[in-house]
Amino acid sequence: MKIKRFRGLFFKAVFVLSLISAVLAFVIGFHVMRVDSLILQNEVLQREEAAARRLASSALSHLSRTAQLFSVFTDLHTDFGGHDFLNLADLDYLRSRNPSIFYLAVWNASGKKLFSSGTPAASVSYSKLFPVIMDTCIKQGRDYVGRVYRLDENGFLVLMAFPFRQHLDDDDVQGVLVAELDLREMGRTLSQAYPLDMDAMLVGADGEIISYNGAPDGLAGEIPAELTQKLLAIREQLGDENSGEVDLPNGKKILVAKAALPLAGWSIYVDQPANVASQLFLKNTFHSSWDVMVIVLGMLLFVVGVSYLVIIPITRPLERLRTAAGRLRDEEDAVIKTSDLDIPNNEIGELAQVVVQMSEGLQARRAEILSAQEQLSRVNQDLEKRVEERTRELKAATSELVKTERLAAIGQMASIISHEIRNPLAVISNATRLLKLLVTSPSPKAVKQFGIIEAEIKQANSIISEVLGYARTRELMLTTIDLNSYLREILLSQPVAPGLTVRDEIDPESVRIKVDAEEIKQALRNVISNAVEAMQGSGTLTVGTRVGRRVVCIFVSDTGPGIPDEVRHKMFAPFFTTKARGTGLGLAVVGKAISRHKGKLFIKSELGKGSCFQIYLKIYRKPGDTNYGETN
């Protein structure tokens, strides 16, 4: 059992340490590989830049030699040609000696062509180039190297112009020698200079590929589509930088270096795949499989040794602690002592000390449990007494519930009786009006009795209506109303004693609510009537609103005597009243209406200072809203 547990913990430690070592090795190796790859990448870019500069120097050397040839030719013919100005024979001689020159022309200082040798290329538009050539050669006195033009399917030409003077010491330019030169010789020179392990291309100032590595005779004939896409990606992503990494449209990455030819405005681009650096790193790092095996084997030996040295001091004390814990589990009166455990001076020793203290604590707890059992017996007796008390309270609550059900039955009966009484009252009312018509000159006493009869009939009808309004349950007829207008209409139609002051605190922000207008109106009138009756002819009645985000509060407050606590708990019960005459259904109707509209009703009252009824209803729509409260 000991060996099994030891092996389980040991192999877990080996696994965890191996995992940690592998992660660290991966992180460190990744970082080293990244640093070395960046160093190798910089070296690759430096090699590419050197190759680009070498190719640019070769192309520029060709152009410089050509420009030097024409400069020497014009200088020699200025003072040593045997005549005052260049002539057609000079041009023919120059063309015959240089096959790459297939067209020469001489313009005077005014830009008029005097004579020419050879046939100009159809692709060259001298009318567009004339201002630039004249400004460069005549005004500035410098050689002009123009853009590259397509000569045919397999060739390019470059346009060059050189100023010449009557004498070498003259400052004024007398004319311009314009030459069209074939670039095949430069292409052959570049094809021999292109590196074998890199791709390279020569691009003109207008972005046309002049030459590339692998082109026949060095000049670009039919340009492959992937080469054009590569050039577009390089120019777009490299920008003004001389070197960098570029993403190609096919998803591959390349390292690119650029060199410029300032004289002609051309550019040399040299590139290699971006993974060259990582391939060099892997080739130089893992040159032998034995190196990898030695590294892995050394790491495993280190992990196993560390695990063994760390786990042994842990497992032995833990095994003794396990045995001690088993005694505590199996033996009822077992007590672990310090002498039973070989306690080391470390965290495990602290754990063993805790086990010893726990054993001593368990012994003390046993004694406490026996004492607690005795106390529990006494508590059970107390609980039995409390159960008896709660049983009596439950019986009282049951009795109260029965009373409530009786009140409900009385309400139903009142509804039936009210219907039956209203018909005789109507007969009495009609009979009273008939008697008044039959008596032509009634005595004052008869008039008074008729008034009493009519008042009592009206009072009886009011009571019947109130009872029927509470007892009858009908479906809500919901309509959307403007709250402010609705409240002010109720205040105008509500009779108020002359001695009362009515205060309007309705919020200026009017909202719309969706309610049964008649039912809420009756509830508000009942609340206002109770407030008016409570003030007994003098005081202040305040009706107002407070608008919230989703609900609106309608409050009615008075300055009456307030509501005692014993009345507040019963005031919404049907048929409960503190008045000499009344049904006790006014506030019951209010509570029922607010409940049916899923609103809330709160009462704040202070004896001697008055009461405030607060009714909370959901807002259906605010001003400016287009869909608040709407349903689809």
Rosetta blueprint (number, residue, H / E / L):
1 M L
2 K H
3 I H
4 K H
5 R H
6 F H
7 R H
8 G H
9 L H
10 F H
11 F H
12 K H
13 A H
14 V H
15 F H
16 V H
17 L H
18 S H
19 L H
20 I H
21 S H
22 A H
23 V H
24 L H
25 A H
26 F H
27 V H
28 I H
29 G H
30 F H
31 H H
32 V H
33 M H
34 R H
35 V H
36 D H
37 S H
38 L H
39 I H
40 L H
41 Q H
42 N H
43 E H
44 V H
45 L H
46 Q H
47 R H
48 E H
49 E H
50 A H
51 A H
52 A H
53 R H
54 R H
55 L H
56 A H
57 S H
58 S H
59 A H
60 L H
61 S H
62 H H
63 L H
64 S H
65 R H
66 T H
67 A H
68 Q H
69 L H
70 F H
71 S H
72 V H
73 F H
74 T H
75 D H
76 L H
77 H H
78 T H
79 D H
80 F L
81 G L
82 G L
83 H L
84 D L
85 F L
86 L L
87 N L
88 L H
89 A H
90 D H
91 L H
92 D H
93 Y H
94 L H
95 R H
96 S H
97 R H
98 N L
99 P L
100 S L
101 I E
102 F E
103 Y E
104 L E
105 A E
106 V E
107 W E
108 N E
109 A L
110 S L
111 G L
112 K L
113 K E
114 L E
115 F E
116 S E
117 S E
118 G E
119 T L
120 P L
121 A L
122 A L
123 S L
124 V L
125 S L
126 Y H
127 S H
128 K H
129 L H
130 F H
131 P H
132 V H
133 I H
134 M H
135 D H
136 T H
137 C H
138 I H
139 K H
140 Q L
141 G L
142 R L
143 D L
144 Y E
145 V E
146 G E
147 R E
148 V E
149 Y E
150 R E
151 L E
152 D E
153 E L
154 N L
155 G E
156 F E
157 L E
158 V E
159 L E
160 M E
161 A E
162 F E
163 P E
164 F E
165 R L
166 Q L
167 H L
168 L L
169 D L
170 D L
171 D L
172 D L
173 V L
174 Q L
175 G E
176 V E
177 L E
178 V E
179 A E
180 E E
181 L E
182 D E
183 L L
184 R H
185 E H
186 M H
187 G H
188 R H
189 T H
190 L H
191 S H
192 Q H
193 A H
194 Y L
195 P L
196 L L
197 D L
198 M L
199 D E
200 A E
201 M E
202 L E
203 V E
204 G L
205 A L
206 D L
207 G L
208 E L
209 I E
210 I E
211 S E
212 Y E
213 N L
214 G L
215 A L
216 P H
217 D H
218 G H
219 L L
220 A L
221 G L
222 E L
223 I L
224 P L
225 A H
226 E H
227 L H
228 T H
229 Q H
230 K H
231 L H
232 L H
233 A H
234 I H
235 R H
236 E H
237 Q H
238 L H
239 G L
240 D L
241 E L
242 N L
243 S E
244 G E
245 E E
246 V E
247 D E
248 L L
249 P L
250 N L
251 G L
252 K L
253 K E
254 I E
255 L E
256 V E
257 A E
258 K E
259 A E
260 A E
261 L E
262 P L
263 L L
264 A L
265 G L
266 W E
267 S E
268 I E
269 Y E
270 V E
271 D E
272 Q E
273 P E
274 A L
275 N L
276 V H
277 A H
278 S H
279 Q H
280 L H
281 F H
282 L H
283 K H
284 N H
285 T H
286 F L
287 H L
288 S L
289 S H
290 W H
291 D H
292 V H
293 M H
294 V H
295 I H
296 V H
297 L H
298 G H
299 M H
300 L H
301 L H
302 F H
303 V H
304 V H
305 G H
306 V H
307 S H
308 Y H
309 L H
310 V H
311 I H
312 I H
313 P H
314 I H
315 T H
316 R H
317 P H
318 L H
319 E H
320 R H
321 L H
322 R H
323 T H
324 A H
325 A H
326 G H
327 R H
328 L H
329 R H
330 D H
331 E L
332 E L
333 D L
334 A L
335 V L
336 I L
337 K L
338 T H
339 S H
340 D H
341 L L
342 D L
343 I L
344 P L
345 N L
346 N L
347 E H
348 I H
349 G H
350 E H
351 L H
352 A H
353 Q H
354 V H
355 V H
356 V H
357 Q H
358 M H
359 S H
360 E H
361 G H
362 L H
363 Q H
364 A H
365 R H
366 R H
367 A H
368 E H
369 I H
370 L H
371 S H
372 A H
373 Q H
374 E H
375 Q H
376 L H
377 S H
378 R H
379 V H
380 N H
381 Q H
382 D H
383 L H
384 E H
385 K H
386 R H
387 V H
388 E H
389 E H
390 R H
391 T H
392 R H
393 E H
394 L H
395 K H
396 A H
397 A H
398 T H
399 S H
400 E H
401 L H
402 V H
403 K H
404 T H
405 E H
406 R H
407 L H
408 A H
409 A H
410 I H
411 G H
412 Q H
413 M H
414 A H
415 S H
416 I H
417 I H
418 S H
419 H H
420 E H
421 I H
422 R H
423 N H
424 P H
425 L H
426 A H
427 V H
428 I H
429 S H
430 N H
431 A H
432 T H
433 R H
434 L H
435 L H
436 K H
437 L H
438 L H
439 V L
440 T L
441 S L
442 P L
443 S L
444 P H
445 K H
446 A H
447 V H
448 K H
449 Q H
450 F H
451 G H
452 I H
453 I H
454 E H
455 A H
456 E H
457 I H
458 K H
459 Q H
460 A H
461 N H
462 S H
463 I H
464 I H
465 S H
466 E H
467 V H
468 L H
469 G H
470 Y H
471 A H
472 R L
473 T L
474 R L
475 E L
476 L L
477 M L
478 L E
479 T E
480 T E
481 I E
482 D E
483 L H
484 N H
485 S H
486 Y H
487 L H
488 R H
489 E H
490 I H
491 L H
492 L H
493 S H
494 Q L
495 P L
496 V L
497 A L
498 P L
499 G L
500 L E
501 T E
502 V E
503 R E
504 D E
505 E E
506 I L
507 D L
508 P L
509 E L
510 S L
511 V L
512 R E
513 I E
514 K E
515 V E
516 D E
517 A H
518 E H
519 E H
520 I H
521 K H
522 Q H
523 A H
524 L H
525 R H
526 N H
527 V H
528 I H
529 S H
530 N H
531 A H
532 V H
533 E H
534 A H
535 M H
536 Q L
537 G L
538 S L
539 G E
540 T E
541 L E
542 T E
543 V E
544 G E
545 T E
546 R E
547 V E
548 G L
549 R L
550 R L
551 V E
552 V E
553 C E
554 I E
555 F E
556 V E
557 S E
558 D L
559 T L
560 G L
561 P L
562 G L
563 I L
564 P L
565 D H
566 E H
567 V H
568 R H
569 H L
570 K L
571 M L
572 F L
573 A L
574 P L
575 F L
576 F L
577 T L
578 T L
579 K L
580 A L
581 R L
582 G L
583 T L
584 G L
585 L L
586 G H
587 L H
588 A H
589 V H
590 V H
591 G H
592 K H
593 A H
594 I H
595 S H
596 R H
597 H L
598 K L
599 G L
600 K E
601 L E
602 F E
603 I E
604 K E
605 S E
606 E E
607 L L
608 G L
609 K L
610 G E
611 S E
612 C E
613 F E
614 Q E
615 I E
616 Y E
617 L E
618 K E
619 I L
620 Y L
621 R E
622 K L
623 P L
624 G L
625 D L
626 T L
627 N L
628 Y L
629 G L
630 E L
631 T L
632 N L
